[in-house]
Amino acid sequence: MPRRRRQLVPEARPMLDLMKYEIAAELGMPIAQAGFDAEFAGELGGSGGSGRSGPYMGFLTARETGALGGGIVKRLLVQAEAETAQVLR
């Protein structure tokens, strides 16, 4: 039986999705979300289909999705470091 990752903070999903689309826009990736309002949203193309976590993005290469995931991790680390530094002051 496959294991599924349990979300520790399910309320964080919308913010993580927003971060995903912001970083994709910064990297110039052709993905968009309905109703998404980012600085580069006008430059992004739509993608068809819908899935559990959003539109189907099978047209992206492994390198592009890796860059997107890496960007998310970098941004989360910067935020965590800033919050930790603020608490320690």
Residue pairs with C-beta under 8 A, 6 or more apart in sequence:
7 13
16 72
17 33
17 53
17 54
18 36
19 72
19 75
19 76
20 68
20 72
21 31
21 32
21 33
21 36
21 38
22 38
23 68
23 71
23 72
23 75
24 31
24 44
24 68
25 38
25 39
25 40
25 41
25 43
25 44
26 40
26 71
27 64
27 67
27 68
27 71
28 40
28 43
29 44
29 60
29 64
29 68
30 44
30 45
30 47
30 59
31 44
31 45
31 47
31 55
31 57
31 60
32 41
32 44
32 45
32 46
32 47
32 55
33 54
33 55
38 44
46 55
47 55
47 56
47 57
47 59
48 55
48 56
49 55
49 56
50 56
57 65
60 68
